[in-house]
Amino acid sequence: MKSLKFWLISLLTIVSAVKASACWFPTYRPTAAPLFRVHNDSIVTIPNYADDVVTERKTNCNEWKALTHDSIPYGDIHYAVYKMPFI
């Protein structure tokens, strides 16, 4: 009987709610938030960012090498900066 009461009260509370609430702070439904999208037909080609990322990483590793010590190999710096797990 307690279980039926609990489910009935929970169901009525959920169905009758006008606003969604999480942690007791009222939040509005996603339909109330306006969406803005930017669309530009003049952009036809997508630039190749892969080359920029490689160049940026090389530059960053060289700067780390200059900050730390010249005897540290590039591969070790790249591993420590980009691939080493934090945990």
C-alpha positions as CSV (number, residue, x, y, z in Angstrom):
1,M,0.0,0.0,0.0
2,K,2.8,2.4,0.8
3,S,4.4,1.6,-2.5
4,L,1.2,2.3,-4.4
5,K,0.8,5.7,-2.5
6,F,4.4,6.6,-3.3
7,W,4.1,5.8,-7.0
8,L,0.7,7.7,-7.2
9,I,2.1,10.8,-5.5
10,S,5.3,10.7,-7.6
11,L,3.3,10.3,-10.8
12,L,1.0,13.1,-10.0
13,T,3.8,15.4,-9.1
14,I,5.7,14.7,-12.3
15,V,2.7,15.1,-14.5
16,S,1.4,18.2,-12.9
17,A,4.7,20.1,-12.9
18,V,4.8,23.2,-15.1
19,K,8.5,23.7,-14.6
20,A,11.2,21.1,-14.4
21,S,13.0,21.2,-11.1
22,A,16.4,19.8,-10.3
23,C,17.8,20.1,-6.7
24,W,14.9,22.3,-5.8
25,F,15.9,25.2,-8.1
26,P,13.3,26.0,-10.8
27,T,14.6,25.6,-14.3
28,Y,12.6,26.2,-17.5
29,R,11.9,23.7,-20.2
30,P,14.2,23.6,-23.2
31,T,11.3,24.8,-25.4
32,A,11.4,28.2,-23.7
33,A,15.1,28.8,-24.7
34,P,15.6,30.5,-28.0
35,L,17.9,28.9,-30.5
36,F,20.1,30.9,-32.9
37,R,21.9,29.3,-35.8
38,V,24.4,30.9,-38.1
39,H,24.4,29.7,-41.6
40,N,26.7,31.2,-44.3
41,D,26.4,30.0,-47.9
42,S,29.5,31.8,-49.0
43,I,31.8,29.3,-47.2
44,V,32.4,26.5,-49.7
45,T,35.6,24.9,-48.6
46,I,36.7,23.8,-45.1
47,P,40.3,24.7,-44.3
48,N,42.6,21.9,-43.3
49,Y,43.2,22.3,-39.6
50,A,45.3,19.1,-39.2
51,D,48.4,20.8,-40.5
52,D,47.9,23.8,-38.2
53,V,47.5,21.5,-35.2
54,V,50.7,19.6,-36.0
55,T,52.6,22.9,-36.4
56,E,51.1,24.3,-33.2
57,R,52.1,21.2,-31.3
58,K,55.6,21.3,-32.6
59,T,55.9,25.0,-31.6
60,N,54.5,24.3,-28.2
61,C,56.9,21.4,-27.6
62,N,59.8,23.5,-28.7
63,E,58.8,26.2,-26.2
64,W,58.5,23.6,-23.5
65,K,62.0,22.4,-24.4
66,A,63.3,25.9,-24.2
67,L,61.6,26.4,-20.8
68,T,62.9,23.1,-19.3
69,H,66.1,21.8,-20.7
70,D,67.6,21.2,-24.1
71,S,68.7,17.7,-23.3
72,I,65.1,16.4,-23.0
73,P,64.1,14.7,-26.2
74,Y,61.2,16.1,-28.3
75,G,59.3,12.7,-28.0
76,D,59.3,12.8,-24.2
77,I,58.1,16.4,-24.1
78,H,55.3,15.6,-26.6
79,Y,54.3,12.6,-24.5
80,A,54.3,14.6,-21.2
81,V,52.3,17.5,-22.7
82,Y,49.8,15.7,-24.9
83,K,49.5,12.0,-24.2
84,M,50.4,11.4,-20.5
85,P,47.3,10.5,-18.4
86,F,46.7,12.7,-15.5
87,I,45.4,9.9,-13.3
